[in-house]
Amino acid sequence: MLNHFTLRTLCWFLLVIPAPVAMGQEVDWKGTVGEAVGTLQRYLQINTTNPPGDVTEAADFLQQILE
């Protein structure tokens, strides 16, 4: 199961990384929060339980978000 550090890191990336792009623009916080919650929900649905602890699908999901 995912630990708290992984979840905090994911939330941080989802909320902070896009910030420089939006500088000077009004932020739609309701839309941003909804998008972040939806992404986190999809991420948490990926089976990473032990055993076998296969995290390839979770890593691919995060890679798509960060690209």
Sequence and secondary structure as in RCSB ss.txt:
>XXXX:A:sequence
MLNHFTLRTLCWFLLVIPAPVAMGQEVDWKGTVGEAVGTLQRYLQINTTNPPGDVTEAADFLQQILE
>XXXX:A:secstr
   HHHHHHHHHHHHHTTGGGGTTS   HHHHHHHHHHHHHHHHTS   TTT   HHHHHHHHHHH 
